[in-house]
Amino acid sequence: MDKVESVKNILLLGYVGASLLLIALAIPLAMDKIKPNFWYGFRTPRTLKDPDIWYKVNNFFGKRMIIAGALTAFSEVALYFLLPPSSMGLFVLGAVVILLGTLTWAVISSFVYLSQL
């Protein structure tokens, strides 16, 4: 195994680890285990003001974050195997774009959901 492939392996572990951490942080939100607070969750003036809205939006947001984390982890593993070992730059770019895209989807869809409540 050459140096480029070793670095790509380490990056894959880091990206998948970050995706799994995202899922782990989202599970309590999706299970309505997190009370309104200023540090953790989908925090807006409206969600912080009304506990009913807090739990509805954070449940919605948590489920989307779980999906985002799973899609990201799956996509990163797929990229790892689909791209040649020498294309580390493309692997990094693809992993970052996928992560940012799924996170953006989760946040925007949660704001849309909040606006409908």
N, C-alpha and C positions, 0 to 999 in steps of 0.2 A: 504494500500500500504506500503510495507516494504522499508527500506532504500536503498537496492540494486536496486529495481525497480525505486525509485525516482531518483537515480543517473543515471540510464539507460535512463530515460525520459529526464533529463537535457542534457545528452550526445547526444541523438537523436536531440534535438532542436539545439544544437551547431553544429553538423555535417550538418544537413539540412540547417541551417543558413549560414554556410560556403559555402555550395554548391550553395545556392541562391546568395550569394555575388559573387561567381565566375561567375555565369551567368550574373549578373548585370555589372560586370567589362568587360565581353566579348562582350556584346551587342554593345557598341560604336565601338569596333574594327571591328565587323562583319558588321557594317553599314558605315564603312569608315569615321567615325567622328573624328578620332584621327590622327593628323598630325605627321610626323616624329619627334621624341623626344628621349631623353636619359633616360626617367623614366618609360614609360608606353607603352607596346606593345611588339611585337616580334622584339627585337632589336639585329641586327647583323651588322657588318660593311657594308655588302651588302645592307641590307634594309635601313640603315641610309643614305647611299650614293645616292640611287635612289628612289625618291618618288613613281614612278610607281610600283616598286617592293615592297616598303613599304606597299602600299595599297592592293596589291594583296595578299601578304603573311599574313598581319594582318587580312584581311577579312577571309581568309582560316583558320587561327589560331583562330580567334574569334568564328567562327562557330563550330570548334571542341571543344573549351572550353565550349560553350553553351551545346553541346552534353555531354561533360564530366560532367558538373555540374548537368545536368538533370539525367544522368545515375547514378551518385553518390547519389543524393538525393533519387531517386527511390529505389536503392539498399539498402541504409541505412534504409529506412522505411521497406522494405521487410525483411531485417535482424532482425529488431526490432520485427516484428511480428512472424517470423519463429523460432527464437531462444528463448529458455526458459528464463524467467527473471533472473535466477541465473547465466547465462552464459555471464556476463558482459565483461569478458576478451576476449572472442571470438567475441563479438559484436564490441568491440573497435578495435581488430585486423582486423576483416573483413572490418570495415568502413575505416580504414587507408589504407589497401591494395587496396581496390576499388578506393579510392581517388587518391592514388599514381599511380595506374595502368592507370586510365583514363587520368590523367595529363601527364604521360609519353607518352601515345599514342598520345595525342594532340601535344606535343612538337616534338616528333620524326616524325610524319606525316607532320608537318609543315616544318621541316628541309628537308625532302624528297621533298616536294613541291617546296621549295626554290631552291633546287639543280636542279630541272627540268626547272626553268625559265631561 
